[in-house]
Amino acid sequence: MIENSLVWVIFASLCAGVGGFGLRMWIAQRKVESVESKIRELQEDFESERKTLRNQAESEAEEILDKARQEASEIRKSSVLLEESILKREKDLDIRIEELKGERDILREKAQKVKYLYQEAEALRQSQGTKLEEIAGLDSIEAKRILMDKSEDIHQSELVEQMNRLETMRLDQLEQKAKNIMVLAMQKYAQDQASEITTSTVALPDEDVKGKIIGKEGRNIRTLENSTGVQIIIDDTPENIVLSCFDPIRRSIAKLAIEKLIEDGRIQPARIEEFVAQARESIQLTIKEAGEAALYDTGITGIDPKLVYILGRLRFRTSYGQNVLMHSVEVSHLAGAIASELGANVMIAKMGGLFHDVGKALDHEVEGTHVEIGRTLLKKYNVKEEVIKAMQSHHEEYPYETIESRIVQVADALSASRPGARRDSVDNYIKRLGELEAVSNSFDGVERSYAINAGREIRIFVTPYKISDLQAKKLARNIAMRIEEDLQYPGEIKVTLIRETRIIDYAR
């Protein structure tokens, strides 16, 4: 009984499995048929859309072809019209060329006739001139000279008056324009000028310090002089000692070191060397700061630091008592102001003015003029060639190549020659005045001459029966040119020539 039940259970399970498998197969078959149906529908839709797109593309292509055919037709028409126009112009040009050829031939014929007539006129003029020379017994050069001399004698007063009038007008105009430019430049820049000498004075708190500076058997003062290269003068002047040296840098180092030693109170050889070394470092820092301040004051940038240091050394350099660094800064400002008025390059003029005397910082160490040394320095530190051209002509050692070079020369003369800027030694002053008078006295007809107004004017008296008014005018110009060529002087020199007529009679 149990076995039969088990058999029925197994049979039922088999039947259920077969039925489930069959059902799943039927469901799968239905899904496959559904998918295939959708694929067929998609294929039909795709085919329909493809046909539609192809029809649209064919229609658009046909439209494009029609437009292209129309444009091609219009281009062909335009080409035909253009070709006809060109052909017409070529015909017109051919006609014009033929006309010009005819006119050229006519002009050639006229030129030949003019040339022939000119030759005839020249031959006639020469023959007439020859006949005139035969009649007068003079050649053309001699006749011209006699005519000029005669005209000069007849119209001498008129010529002198006309020359004076023209020169006065020209000088007035030039002087007024120059004054305007100079005044504007000086208004834009003006500063006090400090003068330097070759000695420095150190104030002492009391007379006992002099003995400390001298030291036992003079050891301290010898150490100071050997360390600084400065001569120390201790005389009867109360509470003062004098430092004497041509080099202002060494003099400044010595002064600073002595002041620090006096403040410290321990004056002995070891301390002296220590304080001198400190003073030297301090002065070097001062030199660097002076160069940087000069650049800042003039608005110049991009300069090599080594060249800035060399520029700062000019703070301790003088020329005829004028501080060279202050003079250079002044020339830079004046040159910039003048350049702005004349429309020149302001920065080139300012740099040329600032560096025009930079060679003086090394002229006692390096051979050559300060201009040559300055040119070498500027080239070494890659300064623009325009700046070198602007600075190299301020003493006329090189020709003026640019307008900035002339501006720098004018600014240098203006700064150097203004009242109070420079001092000269008595010997040089007397020598310059003697040379000025000697140049004037070397001309024929000069009776005597006097240099006055600190050498800025030369008054010349001429012999009246040897020199006429017209000759006096020429003589004044020749003397001025000779002074420009032969003498070196700051600023300008006024040449005043005096011709007076003295009539003497006696009553007996």
C-alpha positions in Angstrom: 0.0 0.0 0.0 2.8 2.3 0.9 4.7 1.4 -2.2 1.7 2.2 -4.4 1.4 5.6 -2.8 5.0 6.3 -3.4 4.7 5.4 -7.1 1.8 7.7 -7.5 3.7 10.5 -5.9 6.6 10.0 -8.2 4.3 9.8 -11.2 2.5 13.0 -10.2 5.8 14.8 -9.8 6.9 13.8 -13.2 3.7 14.9 -14.7 4.0 18.3 -13.0 7.6 18.7 -14.2 6.7 17.9 -17.8 3.7 20.2 -17.6 5.8 23.1 -16.2 8.5 22.6 -18.8 5.9 22.6 -21.5 4.3 25.7 -20.1 7.7 27.6 -20.0 8.5 26.6 -23.6 5.1 27.9 -24.7 5.7 31.2 -22.9 9.2 31.6 -24.3 7.9 30.9 -27.8 5.3 33.7 -27.3 8.0 36.1 -26.2 10.2 35.3 -29.2 7.3 35.9 -31.6 6.6 39.2 -29.9 10.2 40.4 -30.2 10.3 39.3 -33.9 7.1 41.2 -34.5 8.6 44.4 -32.9 11.8 44.0 -35.0 9.7 43.7 -38.2 7.8 46.9 -37.2 11.1 48.8 -36.6 12.5 47.6 -39.9 9.4 48.8 -41.7 9.6 52.2 -39.9 13.3 52.6 -40.7 12.7 51.8 -44.4 9.9 54.3 -44.5 12.0 57.0 -42.9 15.0 56.2 -45.2 12.9 56.6 -48.2 11.6 59.9 -46.9 15.1 61.3 -46.1 16.4 60.2 -49.5 13.5 62.0 -51.3 14.3 65.2 -49.2 18.0 65.0 -50.0 17.3 64.5 -53.7 15.0 67.5 -53.6 17.5 69.7 -51.8 20.3 68.6 -54.2 18.2 69.6 -57.1 17.6 73.0 -55.6 21.3 73.5 -55.0 22.1 72.5 -58.6 19.6 75.0 -59.9 21.1 77.8 -57.8 24.7 76.9 -58.9 23.6 77.0 -62.5 22.0 80.4 -62.0 25.2 81.8 -60.3 27.4 80.3 -63.0 25.3 82.0 -65.6 25.6 85.4 -63.8 29.4 85.0 -63.5 29.7 84.2 -67.2 27.7 87.4 -68.0 29.9 89.5 -65.6 33.1 88.0 -67.1 31.9 88.9 -70.6 31.2 92.5 -69.5 34.5 92.8 -67.7 36.4 91.5 -70.7 34.7 94.0 -73.0 35.6 96.8 -70.5 39.2 95.8 -70.4 39.4 95.6 -74.2 37.9 99.1 -74.4 40.5 100.5 -72.0 43.3 98.8 -73.8 42.2 100.5 -77.0 42.0 103.9 -75.2 45.5 103.3 -73.7 46.9 102.5 -77.1 45.5 105.7 -78.5 46.9 107.7 -75.5 50.3 106.2 -75.9 50.4 107.2 -79.6 49.4 110.7 -78.6 52.1 110.9 -76.0 54.7 109.6 -78.4 53.8 112.5 -80.8 54.0 115.0 -77.9 57.4 113.6 -76.9 58.8 114.0 -80.4 57.5 117.6 -80.4 59.1 118.3 -77.0 62.4 116.8 -78.2 62.4 119.2 -81.2 61.7 122.2 -78.9 64.5 121.1 -76.5 66.9 120.9 -79.3 65.9 124.4 -80.5 66.2 125.8 -76.9 69.7 124.2 -76.5 70.8 125.7 -79.8 69.5 129.1 -78.8 71.2 128.8 -75.4 74.5 128.0 -77.1 74.1 131.0 -79.4 73.3 133.2 -76.4 76.3 131.9 -74.4 78.6 132.4 -77.4 77.2 135.9 -77.9 77.7 136.7 -74.1 81.2 135.5 -74.2 82.1 137.4 -77.3 80.5 140.6 -75.7 82.5 140.0 -72.5 85.7 139.5 -74.5 85.0 142.8 -76.4 84.3 144.6 -73.1 87.5 143.3 -71.6 89.5 144.5 -74.7 87.8 147.9 -74.6 88.4 148.3 -70.8 91.8 146.7 -70.7 90.7 144.5 -67.7 89.7 140.9 -67.3 86.4 139.9 -65.7 87.9 139.1 -62.3 89.7 142.4 -62.0 86.7 144.3 -63.2 84.5 142.5 -60.6 87.0 143.3 -57.8 87.1 147.0 -58.8 83.3 147.1 -59.0 82.9 145.5 -55.5 85.5 147.9 -54.0 83.9 150.9 -55.6 80.4 149.8 -54.4 81.8 149.1 -50.9 83.3 152.6 -50.8 80.2 154.3 -52.1 77.7 152.4 -49.9 79.9 151.7 -46.9 77.7 153.5 -44.4 74.6 151.9 -45.8 76.2 148.4 -45.7 77.3 149.0 -42.1 73.9 150.2 -41.1 72.2 147.2 -42.9 74.6 144.7 -41.3 74.0 146.2 -37.9 70.3 146.2 -38.3 70.2 142.6 -39.6 72.6 141.4 -36.9 70.7 143.2 -34.2 67.4 141.7 -35.3 69.0 138.2 -35.5 70.7 138.5 -32.2 67.6 139.9 -30.5 65.5 137.1 -31.8 68.0 134.4 -30.9 68.7 136.0 -27.5 65.1 136.2 -26.6 64.4 132.6 -27.6 67.5 131.4 -25.7 66.5 133.5 -22.7 63.1 132.0 -22.7 64.4 128.4 -22.8 67.1 129.1 -20.2 64.6 130.8 -17.8 62.1 128.0 -18.2 64.9 125.5 -17.5 66.2 127.3 -14.5 62.7 127.8 -13.1 62.1 124.1 -13.3 65.4 123.4 -11.4 67.3 125.6 -9.0 69.5 124.5 -6.1 72.2 126.0 -3.8 75.8 125.1 -4.8 78.2 123.9 -2.1 81.9 124.7 -2.6 84.8 122.5 -1.4 88.4 123.2 -0.6 91.4 120.9 0.0 91.4 121.1 3.8 89.0 120.1 6.6 88.8 121.3 10.1 88.1 119.1 13.1 86.8 120.9 16.2 88.2 119.7 19.5 86.5 119.8 22.9 89.6 121.2 24.6 93.3 121.8 24.0 94.3 118.6 25.9 93.0 116.4 23.1 95.8 117.7 20.8 98.3 116.0 23.0 96.4 112.7 22.9 96.2 112.9 19.1 100.0 113.5 18.9 100.6 110.6 21.4 103.9 109.6 23.0 106.7 110.5 20.7 104.2 111.2 18.0 103.1 107.6 17.5 99.3 108.4 17.3 99.6 111.1 14.7 102.0 109.0 12.6 99.5 106.1 12.8 96.7 108.4 11.7 98.6 109.8 8.8 99.8 106.4 7.6 96.4 104.8 7.9 94.5 107.6 6.2 97.0 109.2 3.8 96.1 112.6 5.2 98.4 115.3 6.6 97.3 116.4 10.1 98.3 120.0 10.9 98.3 120.9 14.6 99.1 124.6 15.1 98.3 127.3 17.5 94.7 127.6 16.4 92.7 127.0 19.6 90.6 123.8 19.8 91.0 123.0 16.1 93.2 120.7 13.9 93.4 120.9 10.2 93.4 117.9 7.8 95.1 118.5 4.4 94.8 116.2 1.4 93.9 116.6 -2.3 91.6 113.5 -2.1 88.4 114.5 -0.3 87.5 110.8 0.3 90.6 110.2 2.3 90.1 113.5 4.1 86.5 112.5 5.0 87.6 109.1 6.3 90.3 110.8 8.5 87.8 113.4 9.8 85.2 110.8 10.7 87.8 108.5 12.3 89.3 111.3 14.5 85.8 112.5 15.6 84.9 108.9 16.6 88.3 108.6 18.4 87.7 111.8 20.3 84.2 110.6 21.3 85.6 107.3 22.4 88.5 108.9 24.3 91.0 106.0 23.9 93.4 107.3 21.3 96.1 104.7 20.7 97.5 103.0 17.5 95.4 99.8 17.8 92.2 101.8 18.3 93.2 104.2 15.5 93.4 101.4 12.9 90.1 100.0 14.1 88.3 103.3 13.8 89.9 104.1 10.5 88.6 100.8 9.1 85.1 101.6 10.4 85.2 105.1 8.9 86.3 103.7 5.6 83.3 101.3 5.5 81.0 104.2 6.6 82.3 106.4 3.7 81.8 103.6 1.2 78.2 103.3 2.3 77.8 107.0 2.0 79.2 106.9 -1.5 76.7 104.2 -2.5 73.8 106.1 -1.0 74.9 109.3 -2.7 74.9 107.6 -6.1 71.5 106.1 -5.5 70.1 109.4 -4.3 71.4 111.1 -7.5 69.6 108.5 -9.6 66.4 108.9 -7.6 66.6 112.7 -7.8 66.9 112.6 -11.6 64.4 109.8 -12.1 66.9 107.5 -13.9 66.7 103.7 -13.5 68.3 100.5 -14.8 71.9 101.5 -14.0 74.5 98.9 -13.0 75.2 99.1 -9.2 78.9 99.3 -9.8 78.4 102.4 -12.0 76.1 103.8 -9.4 79.0 103.5 -6.8 81.4 105.2 -9.1 78.9 108.0 -9.6 78.6 108.3 -5.9 82.3 109.0 -5.6 81.7 112.3 -7.3 80.2 113.5 -4.0 83.8 113.8 -2.7 85.1 115.3 -5.9 85.4 119.0 -6.7 86.1 121.1 -9.8 87.1 124.7 -9.3 85.6 124.4 -5.8 82.3 123.1 -7.2 81.0 119.7 -6.0 81.0 117.5 -9.1 78.0 115.3 -8.0 75.8 118.2 -7.3 77.0 119.8 -10.5 76.1 116.6 -12.5 72.6 116.4 -10.9 72.1 120.1 -11.8 73.3 119.5 -15.4 70.9 116.5 -15.6 67.9 118.6 -14.5 68.8 121.5 -16.7 69.4 119.3 -19.8 66.1 117.5 -19.2 64.2 120.8 -18.9 65.9 122.2 -22.1 65.2 119.0 -24.0 61.5 119.1 -23.1 61.3 122.7 -24.4 63.0 121.7 -27.7 61.2 118.4 -28.2 64.4 116.3 -27.8 64.7 113.0 -25.9 64.4 114.1 -22.3 65.7 110.8 -20.7 68.8 110.7 -23.0 69.6 114.3 -22.2 69.2 113.7 -18.4 71.4 110.6 -18.5 74.0 112.4 -20.6 74.0 115.3 -18.1 74.3 113.1 -15.1 77.1 111.0 -16.4 79.0 113.7 -18.4 81.7 114.0 -15.6 81.6 110.4 -14.3 85.2 110.0 -15.5 86.3 112.5 -12.8 85.7 109.9 -10.2 88.7 107.9 -11.5 90.8 110.4 -13.4 93.4 110.5 -10.6 93.7 106.7 -10.8 93.3 106.0 -14.5 95.2 107.6 -17.4 93.3 109.7 -19.9 90.9 112.6 -19.9 87.8 112.4 -17.8 85.7 112.3 -21.1 87.6 109.2 -22.3 87.4 107.5 -18.9 83.7 108.3 -18.8 83.1 106.8 -22.3 85.0 103.7 -21.3 82.9 103.3 -18.1 79.6 103.8 -19.8 80.5 101.2 -22.5 81.7 98.8 -19.9 78.4 98.9 -18.0 76.3 98.7 -21.2 74.8 102.2 -21.1 73.0 103.2 -24.4 75.1 104.5 -27.2 72.8 107.6 -27.4 73.8 108.5 -23.8 77.5 108.2 -24.7 77.1 110.5 -27.7 75.2 113.0 -25.5 78.0 113.2 -22.8 81.2 112.9 -24.9 80.9 116.4 -26.6 80.6 118.7 -23.6 84.2 119.8 -23.9 84.1 119.6 -27.7 86.6 116.7 -27.8 84.1 114.9 -30.1 81.7 116.3 -32.7 78.1 117.0 -31.9 76.3 114.0 -33.3 72.9 114.5 -31.7 70.8 117.4 -30.4 71.1 115.9 -26.9 74.9 116.4 -27.1 74.5 120.1 -27.7 71.9 120.3 -24.9 74.3 118.7 -22.4 77.1 121.1 -23.4 74.8 124.1 -22.9 73.5 122.8 -19.5 77.1 122.1 -18.4 78.2 125.6 -19.3 75.1 127.1 -17.7 75.7 125.2 -14.4 79.5 125.9 -14.4 79.3 129.6 -15.3 76.5 130.9 -13.2 77.5 133.2 -10.3 78.9 131.5 -7.2 79.2 128.1 -8.8 82.9 127.9 -9.2 86.1 129.5 -7.9 89.4 129.7 -9.7 92.9 130.2 -8.4 94.5 133.6 -8.7 97.3 132.3 -11.0 94.9 130.6 -13.4 92.7 133.7 -13.4 95.5 136.1 -14.2 96.8 133.7 -16.9 93.5 133.4 -18.6 93.1 137.2 -18.7 96.6 137.6 -20.1 95.9 135.0 -22.9 92.6 136.9 -23.7 94.4 140.2 -24.1 97.2 138.6 -26.1 94.8 137.1 -28.6 93.1 140.5 -29.1 96.4 142.4 -29.5 97.7 139.9 -32.2 95.4 141.5 -34.8 96.5 144.3 -37.0 94.9 147.7 -36.3 94.4 146.9 -32.6 95.9 149.7 -30.4 95.2 148.2 -27.0 92.8 145.8 -25.2 91.6 145.3 -21.7 90.0 142.1 -20.2 87.3 143.3 -17.7 84.3 141.9 -15.8 86.3 138.9 -14.4 87.3 137.9 -18.0 83.8 137.8 -19.3 84.3 140.9 -21.6 87.2 142.1 -23.7 87.3 145.8 -24.7 89.4 146.5 -27.8 90.5 150.0 -29.0 91.5 150.2 -32.7 93.4 152.8 -34.6 90.7 154.8 -36.4 92.7 155.7 -39.5 93.6 152.1 -40.1 90.3 150.4 -39.5 87.0 151.6 -41.0 83.6 151.0 -39.6 82.9 148.1 -41.9 86.4 146.6 -41.1 85.7 147.1 -37.4 82.7 144.9 -37.7 84.6 142.2 -39.4 87.5 142.5 -36.9 85.2 142.0 -33.9 83.8 138.9 -35.5 87.3 137.5 -36.3 88.6 138.2 -32.8 85.5 136.4 -31.3 86.2 133.4 -33.6 89.9 133.3 -32.6 89.0 133.3 -28.9 86.6 130.4 -29.4 89.2 128.4 -31.2 92.3 129.1 -29.0 91.0 129.6 -25.5 89.2 127.5 -22.9 86.8 129.4 -20.7 83.4 128.9 -18.9 80.3 130.6 -20.3 80.8 133.3 -22.9 83.0 136.3 -23.5 81.7 139.6 -24.8 83.9 141.3 -27.5 83.4 145.1 -27.5 85.4 146.9 -30.2 85.7 150.7 -29.9 86.6 152.9 -32.8 86.6 156.6 -32.0 87.5 159.6 -34.1 89.5 162.3 -32.3 89.9 165.7 -33.9 92.7 167.9 -32.5 93.5 171.4 -33.4 95.6 174.2 -31.8 94.9 177.9 -31.3 98.0 180.0 -31.5 
